[in-house]
Amino acid sequence: MKTLENEKITVEFDESNALFSVIVRETGDVWRGIKPGDYPSKAEDVSVTSFPYYGELKAHLSGFSVPLELRLIVPRGSPILKVRLKAKSDLQMKSDIAYPYQFAISPEKGWLVIPEREGILLPMKPVSDLPIEDTRYSLFGWRPSPFLSMPWIGVTDLKRGYISIVETPYDAEIGLEKASLEGLPLIRPQVFWLPSRGRFAYTRKLLYYFSNDGGYVSLARYYSEYARSRGFYVSLREKAEENPEVHKLIGAANIWVWEDARDIGIIRELKRSGIEKAIISFPGVSPQDPPARLVEEINGLGFLAGRYDNYNIARPEECEENAIRMEDGSPFEHPHGRGRVFRCGKPGLELARWLIPEDLRERRFLARLIDTIASQELRECYDPRHPMSRGENAEYRAKLLAFAVSQGIVVGSEDVMDWAVPYLHYSEGPMSLERFMDRGMRRVKVPEGLDFKLVPMVPGPIYGKYGLGEYYRVPLYELVYHGAIVTTWHWRTSNHRVSGMWDRADLFNILYGNMPLWWLSRQLWRDNRDRFVKCYRDVCGWHERIGFDEMVDHRWLTEDRAVQETRFSSGLGVIVNFGDEPYVTAEGKTVKPRNYLITSPRVAG
């Protein structure tokens, strides 16, 4: 056993199996690494050295698909452990590498802190209605396995905890695996390193931060600091200085107009009804493009006329030159078929540099939703005309977003990854925990002549409990990035689409401090005008006040988590009551069932 320590933590390293544990010196808490399955790893040539500003352990690891060099680093005076892994030789990497073995806590009180879209807490103790073991989260986009909006995962007992940050996320996944601790079954996280063009290729980096208090909020806020240090957090105020149109996003509704709602008369009705700020977007491309005059009239009403766009899907005629090529030379095909393939990052950037200015000359769209750019998996390309790694793919996509922003428009994406945040103003999708949808929710009967996005979805017990339930959802993304990007729902589960859930969706928007998303036809608007206006006044009116703020805290005010509070950097806060009973604050104010109360200063529970 070798020991590496600083003033905050002690790391105990076992050479026989390359397991290590961390002892938090202030509390004596022990975080034990758990080895999953029968991994035959061991360490040799282990040495520990003390330097003025850090301590370091070095070792050679065997038992993996390539031999590795390990460095463990503990900076002085900080509860941080850094892990560095490097291949000893440039060998072909025949399988993923699971290392280091992650830490766990008693499943009776442990929770997994998972930044899947906005975020969710799931028990480490296996539950029968949600078999999450064997999940593999991508850190580089949808593939079609689920992916994390931020490259980290945490473990907490709702007080102490640790966060595991993957600092080199483009060739990595985080899995959830069955294990046991003290004879009890549990589900634990595990980092997996994937090949980069067939090899380990570069130094892989991981960072652990250990917190004695604050639970998941402390972990998310630490990552917010980390994101700033890496240049990912660029505030909306800074973005608004570059483009004043961003001010129109704060307090806006995100509205997609469909078919017979693509009419200036309907748009004027929105304005007359009190909807002052909105992105008014048109789905699809030619021949559905709106005339230039309609775009200008929408802008003239003070709205942001929005355009749908996509640079990841290639047209059949450009497949030969621009498609992503697999290692065997075949094009990377779209999972929905119909002859579609995915476009490589470099030709995608070249197309955007030509198409966006050309499009803006014809129609001055002030907003642009670039679909899939921050959701579709980063992919390696083996075409010799534009070869690239996943990391290089991210660089080209970031350049594309930067170019779009340079055109003076408000830019959005489907979902989001860290590398995209400095450029994006809004993102559709993070609010929707769609992996927790019941079977059959997506299979809706569509009446002839009606788009399926306008047909209500019927929720089941899984969606009601996990997908849109208040007990498990937590605003991890907002605790990190509120005030840098505005998030909303995915079009599949817009505020009004899931039957019986509109009120609950609005309440989550208010709690998280972000914007609603609507899909409108003429009939849907006129049948539900008053309800849409209420959504705007409640959700957007609140967002107008705190849209530029950071979210600094989230807490439960009742044991059943039915009443929750979020606080923002301006000092404003909001209490949301998802329950069926009134809640009375310490100041004697009542929050009605399924309602909210704006507060300042902090209200005691």
C-alpha positions in Angstrom: 0.0 0.0 0.0 1.4 3.4 -1.0 0.1 6.7 0.5 -0.2 10.1 -1.2 -1.6 13.0 0.8 -2.0 16.7 1.3 -3.7 18.8 4.0 -7.2 17.8 2.9 -7.1 14.2 1.6 -5.1 11.0 1.9 -5.0 8.6 -1.1 -4.2 4.9 -0.3 -3.1 3.0 -3.4 -3.0 -0.8 -3.6 -0.3 -2.0 -6.0 -1.8 -5.5 -6.2 -5.0 -4.4 -8.0 -4.5 -0.7 -8.8 -7.4 0.2 -6.6 -7.2 3.4 -4.5 -9.4 5.0 -1.8 -9.6 8.6 -0.6 -9.8 9.6 3.0 -11.1 13.1 3.7 -9.0 14.2 6.6 -11.3 16.8 8.2 -14.2 14.3 8.6 -12.5 10.9 8.4 -14.9 9.9 5.6 -13.5 7.1 3.4 -14.4 6.9 -0.3 -13.5 3.3 -1.4 -12.7 2.4 -4.9 -14.7 -0.6 -6.1 -13.4 -2.9 -8.8 -16.2 -4.0 -11.2 -16.2 -7.6 -12.3 -12.9 -9.5 -12.9 -10.6 -6.8 -14.2 -7.0 -8.3 -13.9 -5.3 -5.0 -13.3 -2.2 -4.5 -11.2 0.4 -1.8 -10.7 4.2 -1.9 -10.8 7.1 0.5 -10.3 5.0 2.6 -7.9 6.7 5.7 -6.5 5.6 8.7 -4.5 7.3 12.1 -4.7 6.6 15.3 -2.8 7.0 18.7 -4.6 6.6 22.2 -3.2 3.1 22.6 -4.7 1.8 19.1 -5.1 2.4 15.4 -4.3 2.6 12.8 -7.1 2.2 9.0 -7.4 3.5 7.3 -10.5 2.9 3.7 -11.6 2.9 1.4 -14.5 -0.4 -0.4 -15.0 -1.0 -3.8 -16.7 -4.1 -5.8 -17.4 -5.7 -3.5 -19.9 -5.8 -3.5 -23.7 -2.7 -1.4 -23.7 -0.1 -0.9 -20.9 -0.5 2.4 -19.2 1.5 5.0 -17.2 -0.5 6.4 -14.3 0.0 9.7 -12.4 -2.0 10.7 -9.4 -1.6 14.3 -8.3 -2.8 16.0 -5.1 -2.3 19.8 -5.2 -1.4 21.4 -1.8 -4.3 22.6 0.4 -7.1 21.3 -1.9 -9.6 18.4 -1.7 -8.7 17.5 -5.3 -7.2 14.4 -6.9 -6.0 14.6 -10.5 -5.6 11.4 -12.6 -3.4 11.2 -15.7 -3.3 8.2 -17.9 -0.9 7.7 -20.8 -0.2 4.7 -23.1 3.3 3.3 -22.7 3.4 2.6 -26.4 1.5 3.3 -29.6 -0.3 0.0 -29.7 -3.7 -0.7 -31.3 -6.3 -0.3 -28.6 -8.5 -3.4 -28.9 -11.1 -2.6 -26.3 -12.3 0.2 -24.0 -10.4 0.8 -20.8 -12.3 1.1 -17.5 -10.0 3.0 -15.1 -9.8 4.4 -12.5 -12.3 2.4 -10.5 -14.8 4.8 -9.1 -15.8 5.4 -5.5 -19.0 4.4 -3.9 -21.0 5.0 -0.7 -23.6 2.8 1.1 -26.5 2.2 -1.3 -28.9 2.8 1.6 -28.2 6.5 1.6 -26.2 7.1 -1.7 -27.4 9.0 -4.7 -26.0 9.2 -8.2 -25.8 12.8 -9.4 -26.3 12.6 -13.2 -26.2 15.6 -15.5 -28.4 14.0 -18.1 -29.9 17.0 -19.8 -31.0 19.3 -16.9 -30.2 16.7 -14.3 -31.5 13.9 -12.2 -30.7 12.2 -8.9 -31.1 8.4 -8.9 -30.6 6.0 -6.0 -27.5 3.9 -5.9 -29.7 1.1 -4.5 -31.3 -0.7 -7.5 -35.0 -0.1 -8.1 -37.3 -2.4 -9.9 -39.2 0.1 -12.1 -36.0 1.8 -13.5 -33.2 -0.7 -14.5 -30.4 1.8 -15.1 -27.5 -0.6 -14.7 -25.6 -1.2 -17.9 -26.3 2.3 -19.1 -23.4 3.9 -21.0 -23.5 7.6 -21.2 -21.6 9.2 -24.1 -19.7 12.4 -23.3 -19.7 13.5 -26.9 -23.3 13.4 -28.1 -26.2 11.1 -28.8 -25.0 7.8 -30.4 -28.0 6.6 -29.9 -27.1 5.8 -26.3 -28.0 8.6 -23.9 -25.4 11.4 -23.4 -24.6 13.8 -20.6 -24.9 17.5 -21.1 -21.7 18.0 -19.0 -18.8 15.5 -18.7 -19.1 14.6 -15.1 -20.9 12.5 -12.6 -21.3 12.7 -8.9 -22.1 10.6 -5.8 -23.6 12.1 -2.6 -25.5 11.2 0.5 -27.2 14.6 0.1 -24.5 16.1 2.4 -21.0 14.9 1.5 -20.1 13.8 -2.0 -17.6 13.8 -4.8 -17.7 14.8 -8.4 -15.7 13.0 -11.1 -14.9 15.4 -14.0 -13.7 13.9 -17.3 -11.3 16.6 -18.5 -10.7 14.8 -21.9 -14.3 13.9 -22.8 -14.3 13.4 -26.5 -13.2 9.7 -26.3 -14.9 8.8 -23.1 -18.1 7.4 -21.6 -19.5 7.0 -18.1 -21.2 3.8 -17.4 -23.5 2.7 -14.5 -22.6 -0.8 -13.3 -23.8 -3.3 -10.8 -21.4 -3.8 -7.8 -21.7 -4.5 -4.1 -20.5 -2.7 -1.0 -20.6 -4.3 2.5 -22.7 -7.1 1.1 -25.3 -4.8 -0.4 -26.0 -4.4 -4.1 -25.5 -1.0 -5.6 -25.1 0.8 -8.9 -21.9 2.7 -9.3 -20.4 4.9 -12.0 -17.4 4.0 -14.1 -15.4 6.0 -16.6 -14.5 4.2 -19.8 -11.8 5.4 -22.2 -12.5 4.8 -25.9 -10.0 4.5 -28.7 -9.2 7.7 -30.7 -8.7 6.5 -34.2 -7.8 3.1 -32.9 -5.3 4.1 -30.2 -5.1 5.6 -26.7 -3.4 8.5 -28.6 -3.1 11.2 -25.9 -3.0 11.7 -22.1 -6.5 11.1 -20.6 -7.4 13.3 -17.7 -9.8 13.0 -14.8 -10.4 15.3 -11.8 -12.0 14.4 -8.4 -13.3 17.0 -6.0 -14.5 16.0 -2.6 -17.1 18.1 -0.7 -18.0 17.8 3.0 -21.3 19.6 2.8 -23.8 20.9 0.3 -24.7 17.6 -1.6 -25.4 17.9 -5.3 -25.6 21.7 -5.2 -22.0 21.9 -3.9 -20.8 19.6 -6.7 -22.7 21.5 -9.5 -21.4 24.8 -8.2 -17.8 23.5 -8.2 -18.3 22.4 -11.8 -19.5 25.9 -12.6 -16.2 27.3 -11.3 -14.4 24.7 -13.3 -16.3 25.6 -16.5 -15.3 29.3 -16.0 -11.7 28.3 -15.6 -11.9 26.4 -18.9 -13.6 29.3 -20.8 -16.9 27.5 -21.2 -19.0 29.9 -19.2 -19.5 33.1 -21.2 -22.4 35.1 -19.7 -25.4 36.2 -21.6 -24.6 39.8 -20.6 -21.3 39.5 -22.4 -23.0 37.9 -25.4 -25.6 40.7 -25.4 -22.8 43.3 -25.6 -21.7 41.7 -28.8 -25.3 41.3 -30.1 -28.1 43.5 -28.5 -30.7 41.2 -30.0 -29.9 38.8 -27.2 -31.9 41.1 -24.9 -35.1 40.0 -26.8 -34.4 36.4 -25.6 -34.7 37.2 -21.9 -38.4 36.8 -21.1 -39.3 35.3 -24.5 -41.4 32.3 -25.4 -39.9 29.9 -28.0 -42.6 29.5 -30.6 -42.7 27.3 -33.6 -45.5 28.2 -36.0 -46.9 25.4 -38.1 -48.9 25.4 -41.4 -51.8 27.8 -41.1 -50.2 29.7 -38.2 -47.6 31.0 -40.7 -49.6 34.1 -41.1 -49.0 37.6 -39.9 -52.5 37.8 -38.6 -51.8 35.1 -36.1 -48.5 36.7 -35.1 -50.3 40.0 -34.6 -52.8 38.2 -32.4 -49.9 37.0 -30.2 -48.8 40.6 -29.8 -52.2 41.9 -29.0 -52.7 39.2 -26.4 -49.8 40.5 -24.4 -46.9 38.3 -25.7 -44.2 40.9 -26.1 -41.1 38.8 -26.6 -40.8 35.6 -28.6 -38.7 33.6 -31.1 -41.1 33.0 -34.0 -39.5 30.1 -35.8 -40.5 28.3 -39.0 -39.7 24.5 -39.1 -38.2 22.9 -42.2 -36.7 24.4 -45.3 -37.8 25.3 -48.8 -40.6 25.1 -50.1 -41.8 25.9 -46.5 -39.6 29.1 -46.3 -41.7 32.1 -45.3 -41.6 35.1 -47.7 -39.1 37.8 -46.8 -41.9 40.3 -46.1 -43.3 38.0 -43.4 -39.9 37.7 -41.8 -39.5 41.5 -41.7 -43.0 42.0 -40.3 -42.3 39.6 -37.5 -39.0 41.4 -36.7 -40.9 44.7 -36.9 -43.3 43.5 -34.1 -40.3 43.2 -31.8 -40.0 39.4 -32.1 -37.1 37.3 -33.3 -37.9 35.7 -36.6 -36.3 32.3 -36.5 -34.9 29.8 -39.0 -34.4 26.0 -38.7 -31.0 24.8 -40.0 -28.9 21.7 -40.1 -25.4 21.0 -41.2 -24.9 17.4 -39.9 -27.1 15.7 -42.4 -25.8 15.6 -46.0 -27.9 15.6 -49.1 -27.6 12.5 -51.3 -25.9 14.3 -54.1 -23.0 15.4 -51.8 -22.5 12.0 -50.1 -19.5 11.0 -52.1 -17.4 14.1 -51.2 -18.8 15.3 -47.8 -20.0 12.3 -45.9 -18.3 11.0 -42.7 -16.5 7.9 -43.7 -16.2 4.9 -41.4 -12.9 3.0 -41.0 -14.0 0.6 -43.7 -14.7 3.5 -46.1 -18.5 3.3 -45.9 -20.5 6.5 -45.2 -21.9 7.0 -41.7 -25.7 6.5 -42.3 -28.5 8.2 -40.5 -30.3 5.8 -38.2 -33.7 6.7 -39.8 -32.4 5.7 -43.2 -34.1 7.2 -46.3 -30.6 7.4 -48.0 -29.4 10.1 -45.6 -25.9 10.2 -44.3 -24.0 12.4 -41.9 -21.8 15.3 -43.1 -18.3 15.7 -41.9 -17.4 18.7 -39.8 -15.1 20.4 -42.3 -17.5 20.4 -45.2 -20.3 21.4 -42.8 -18.4 24.5 -41.8 -17.6 25.3 -45.5 -21.3 25.0 -46.3 -22.4 27.2 -43.4 -19.9 29.9 -44.4 -21.6 30.1 -47.8 -25.2 29.4 -47.0 -25.9 31.5 -43.9 -24.9 34.9 -45.4 -26.7 34.0 -48.6 -29.9 33.1 -46.7 -29.7 36.3 -44.6 -29.4 38.4 -47.7 -32.8 37.0 -48.8 -34.5 36.9 -45.4 -33.2 38.7 -42.3 -33.8 35.9 -39.7 -32.7 37.3 -36.3 -32.5 33.8 -34.7 -31.3 30.4 -36.0 -31.8 27.0 -34.5 -28.9 24.8 -35.8 -30.3 21.3 -35.2 -28.2 18.4 -33.9 -25.0 20.4 -33.9 -24.6 20.0 -30.1 -26.5 16.7 -29.8 -25.4 14.4 -32.6 -22.4 12.4 -31.6 -18.9 13.7 -32.5 -17.7 11.2 -35.0 -14.3 10.2 -36.4 -13.9 10.5 -40.1 -11.5 8.3 -42.2 -12.0 10.1 -45.5 -8.5 11.2 -46.6 -9.9 14.5 -47.9 -11.1 15.5 -44.4 -9.9 13.1 -41.7 -10.6 14.0 -38.1 -10.9 12.8 -34.6 -13.9 13.4 -32.4 -12.1 16.3 -30.8 -11.4 17.8 -34.2 -15.0 17.3 -35.1 -15.9 19.4 -32.0 -13.5 22.1 -33.1 -15.2 22.4 -36.6 -18.6 22.5 -35.0 -17.5 25.2 -32.6 -16.1 27.2 -35.6 -19.5 26.8 -37.3 -21.3 28.2 -34.3 -18.8 31.0 -34.0 -19.4 31.9 -37.6 -23.2 32.0 -37.2 -22.8 34.2 -34.1 -20.5 36.6 -36.2 -23.5 37.2 -38.5 -25.3 39.1 -35.8 -28.0 36.5 -35.1 -29.3 34.8 -31.9 -28.1 31.1 -32.2 -29.7 28.0 -30.7 -29.1 24.3 -30.8 -30.8 21.0 -30.1 -29.3 20.0 -26.7 -25.9 21.2 -25.7 -22.3 20.2 -24.8 -19.7 22.3 -23.0 -17.7 23.2 -26.1 -20.8 24.8 -27.6 -21.8 27.0 -24.6 -19.5 30.0 -25.4 -21.3 30.5 -28.7 -24.9 29.5 -28.1 -27.6 31.8 -26.8 -30.3 29.2 -26.3 -30.8 25.4 -26.4 -33.9 23.3 -27.1 -34.0 20.0 -25.3 -32.3 20.1 -21.9 -35.5 20.4 -19.9 -36.9 17.2 -21.4 -35.7 14.0 -19.7 -36.9 11.9 -22.6 -35.0 8.8 -21.7 -37.6 8.4 -18.9 -40.5 8.1 -21.2 -42.9 5.2 -21.1 -43.1 2.8 -24.1 -45.7 4.0 -26.5 -45.5 7.7 -25.6 -43.9 8.4 -29.0 -46.3 6.3 -30.9 -49.2 8.7 -31.4 -52.0 8.4 -33.9 -51.8 11.3 -36.3 -55.0 12.5 -37.9 -54.7 13.1 -41.7 -53.4 16.6 -42.5 -52.0 17.2 -39.0 -48.3 17.3 -38.1 -47.5 14.7 -35.4 -45.8 17.4 -33.3 -49.2 18.9 -32.7 -50.7 15.6 -31.5 -50.8 15.2 -27.7 -48.7 12.5 -26.0 -50.2 10.4 -23.2 -47.7 10.0 -20.3 -47.3 6.8 -18.3 -46.0 6.2 -14.7 -42.3 6.3 -15.6 -42.5 9.7 -17.2 -44.7 11.0 -14.4 -42.3 9.7 -11.7 -38.9 10.4 -13.3 -39.3 12.4 -16.5 -41.5 15.1 -15.0 -41.6 14.2 -11.3 -40.3 16.6 -8.7 -38.7 13.9 -6.4 -35.8 13.0 -8.7 -35.3 16.0 -11.0 -32.7 18.5 -10.0 -31.5 21.7 -11.9 -27.9 20.7 -12.3 -27.5 22.4 -15.6 -28.9 25.7 -14.3 -26.7 25.5 -11.2 -23.8 25.5 -13.7 -24.8 27.5 -16.7 -27.8 29.7 -15.9 -27.0 33.2 -17.1 -24.8 31.8 -19.9 -27.5 30.1 -22.0 -31.3 29.9 -22.0 -32.7 26.4 -22.0 -36.1 25.0 -22.8 -37.9 21.7 -23.7 -37.5 19.5 -26.7 -40.1 19.7 -29.4 -41.3 16.2 -28.6 -42.3 17.2 -25.1 -43.1 20.9 -25.4 -44.9 22.6 -22.5 -48.4 21.8 -23.8 -47.9 18.5 -25.6 -47.9 15.9 -22.8 -51.5 15.4 -21.8 -52.3 16.7 -18.2 -48.7 18.0 -17.7 -48.9 21.6 -18.9 -49.2 23.1 -15.4 -46.3 21.0 -14.2 -44.1 21.9 -17.2 -44.7 25.6 -16.5 -43.8 25.2 -12.8 -40.5 23.5 -13.7 -39.7 26.4 -16.1 -40.4 28.8 -13.3 -38.3 26.8 -10.8 -35.4 26.5 -13.3 -35.7 30.1 -14.5 -35.9 29.4 -18.3 -38.2 29.7 -21.2 -41.2 27.7 -22.5 -41.5 26.1 -25.9 -44.8 26.0 -27.9 -45.8 24.5 -31.3 -48.7 26.4 -32.7 -51.3 25.9 -35.3 -54.1 28.4 -35.8 -56.6 26.0 -34.2 -54.3 25.2 -31.2 -53.7 28.9 -30.5 -57.3 29.9 -30.7 -58.6 27.0 -28.7 -56.0 27.6 -25.9 -55.3 31.4 -26.2 -55.9 32.2 -22.5 -53.7 29.2 -21.4 -50.9 30.2 -23.7 -51.1 33.8 -22.4 -51.0 32.5 -18.7 -47.9 30.5 -19.6 -46.3 33.6 -21.0 -47.1 35.8 -18.1 -46.0 33.3 -15.4 -43.0 31.7 -17.0 -41.6 34.5 -19.2 -42.5 37.3 -16.8 -40.3 35.6 -14.2 -37.5 34.8 -16.7 -37.5 38.5 -17.6 -36.4 39.3 -14.1 -33.6 36.6 -13.6 -32.6 35.6 -17.1 -29.2 37.1 -16.8 -28.6 35.8 -13.3 -26.7 32.8 -12.1 -28.6 30.1 -10.2 -26.8 29.9 -6.8 -28.9 27.4 -4.9 -31.7 24.8 -5.0 -33.3 23.1 -2.1 -36.3 21.0 -1.0 -38.5 22.7 1.6 -40.6 19.5 2.4 -39.5 16.0 3.1 -41.5 14.7 0.1 -39.7 17.3 -2.1 -43.1 18.6 -3.3 -42.1 22.2 -2.4 -38.8 23.4 -3.8 -36.9 26.7 -3.9 -34.2 28.1 -6.2 -32.2 31.2 -5.6 -30.4 33.5 -8.1 -27.4 35.8 -7.9 -29.6 39.0 -7.9 -31.0 37.9 -4.6 -34.4 36.9 -6.0 -35.8 33.4 -5.5 -38.9 31.4 -6.2 -40.7 28.7 -4.2 -42.7 26.2 -6.3 -45.3 24.0 -4.8 -45.9 20.9 -6.9 -48.1 19.3 -4.2 -51.7 19.2 -3.4 -51.5 21.0 -0.1 -50.7 24.7 0.6 -47.3 25.5 1.9 -46.8 28.3 4.5 -43.4 29.9 4.7 -41.7 31.0 8.0 -42.9 34.6 7.2 -46.4 33.3 7.0 -46.8 33.6 3.3 -48.9 30.8 1.6 -47.8 29.1 -1.6 -51.0 27.5 -3.1 -51.0 24.0 -4.4 -49.5 23.7 -7.9 -48.4 27.4 -7.8 -45.4 29.5 -7.0 -44.2 32.5 -4.9 -41.4 34.9 -5.8 -39.3 35.7 -2.8 -36.5 38.0 -1.7 -34.5 37.7 0.5 -34.1 33.9 1.3 -37.1 32.3 2.9 -36.5 29.9 5.7 -38.1 26.5 5.3 
